[in-house]
Amino acid sequence: MLYWAAVFFVIAIIAAIFGFGGVAAGAASIAKILFFIFLILFLVSLVTGMFRRGKATL
């Protein structure tokens, strides 16, 4: 998922360079959404991994 966020970010950068504002804004918003979904899933995975090992010292 982080890979796709990076791909859409690169598409947004390239579209902004060539002056396609609408495409750049759309790709940037998709990249932002995918990045936050990745971040949430990573944190959930990290917390559940800590609880599985029994080392939950939050």
N, C-alpha and C positions, 0 to 999 in steps of 0.2 A: 504494500500500500504506500509505503514511503517512496518507492520507486515511481509510482504513478503520480504522486504529488510533485516529485522533482521533474517529471516529464511535462506536466501541465505548467509548472513554473517556467521551464525553459521555453515552452510554446508561448507563454505570456510575454516573456522578455523579447523573443524574436518578433512577435506580432506588434509589440510596442515600438520596437526599433523601426519597423516598416510602416508605422502609422495606422495600423488597424486597431483603433481604440476599443471597439466593441468586442472583438475577438480577444484582445489582451485582457480586458476586464473579466470576460467570461472564463477564460483559462485561469486567471489569477484567483477568481473566487472558487473554482473547482479545486485548484491546488490547495487553497487555504482550508477548505472543508475536508479534503482527504488527509491533510496533515493533522488536523485536530482529531479526526477519527483515529488515525494511527496513534497519536499521543494518548488518547483515552484508552485504546486497547492495550497499548504498552504498559500503562500504569496499572490497569486491571490485571494484566498478566503478571506484573511484578508483585503486586499485593497477594494474588492467589498463590504464587510460587513461594512467597515468604510463609504463608499460612500452611502450605503443604509440608514444608520442611520443619515446621514447628519453631521457627526462629522469628516469630512475629514480635519484634521489639519496636513498636511504633511509638 
